[in-house]
Amino acid sequence: MSEVSGGVWVLADPRAGTAAQALGIAERLGLPFRTIPLEWGPLARLPLPWPSLAGLTAVARREMLEVARGSGWPSLVISAGRRAAPVARWLRRRAARTVHCMRPGMAAGDFDLLVIGRHDNPPDASNILPVLGATHRVSPAALERARMEWAALAELPGPRVALLLGGTVRGKGMDPAEAVALADRVLPWAGSVLATTSRRTGEAAGTALAARLEGVPGMVHRWGAAGPNPYLGLLATADAVVVTGDSVSMVSEALATAAPVFIAGAPPDAPRHRALHAALVAAGQAAPLDGFPQAPLRLPLDESGRVAAEIRARFPGVFRDAEGASLGA
């Protein structure tokens, strides 16, 4: 439902994990929406203190204004990330309601709703909705579709352990020895291992992991490999999920399943990640890998759905306008 005329715009940051926070909410609203790709120019690096399109490239500005000329200004804007905040505020001056994920950097009061992770210690304010982890696109419906599409994975020997590998945000990839150590940690209990690497894992760690799991029931998906990506299928069929703690996105997506989630480590220089892990453990939603395979029982976490419900409750006019436009059409 992403390329239609209508009152809901999603400002999509070039970084996939950031964009997914906004898209995941939009997909749960039950309304058509338009995705507005953002492209950043040099000024986006600055903490722009005013509502502005100055951080966008000239091409991105022109394309956004062309959309508005063709279909009008949005009634609801959903955005994520500090760089998108001035753009959302600029659109708010055109009467749009604004929902923004993550801390906006400044002018927090200039948003109708801010969706901020509890690990970022958000202040108590009427326009702030704290969430566990981050919103994302792994919905119950998406998992059910993946369960059907990847039904063969459910035939693998149990317990099935999904092993999700990230890597350092700025570096040369995961240490191959670390990847092998994670496989060694889960193998004594696992009947099969469903492993996937990510963009930041690196070729060396992916090769080492594949070699260690050769002959073990399951699969190893290498990031960028040809063919369909089984990521959602791994989540949908796993009896337990082990995820490296460097990726807020992957950790949050794992929590959409009903399986116990174990977090493997955190970068030593990443206090926000450590705060996230502590919040999830305190809420009973995850456990440190040291305790594998024992973890408290938990229900799937659906923060994207909860945020969508909050938007419906706070801004009913957006939905009435959308329904009226549909009837008028």
Buried (B, 14 or more C-beta within 10 A) or exposed (E): BEEEEBBBBBBBBEBEBBBBBBBBBBBBBEBBBBBBEBBBBEBBEEEBEEBBBBBBBEEBBEBBEEBBEEBEBBBBBBBBBBBBBBBBBBBBEEEBBBBBBBBBBBBBEBBBBBBBBBBBEBEEEEBBBBBBBBBBBBBEEBBEBBBEBBEEBEEBEBBBBBBBBBBBEEEEBBBBEBBBEBBEBBBEEBBBBBBBBBEBBBEBBBBBBBEBBEEBBBBBBBBEEEEEEBBBBBBBBBBBBBBBBBBBBBBBBBBBBBBBBBBBBBBEEBEBBBBBBBBBBEBEBBBBBEEBBEBEEBEBBBBBBBBBEBBBEBBEEBBEBBEEBEEEE
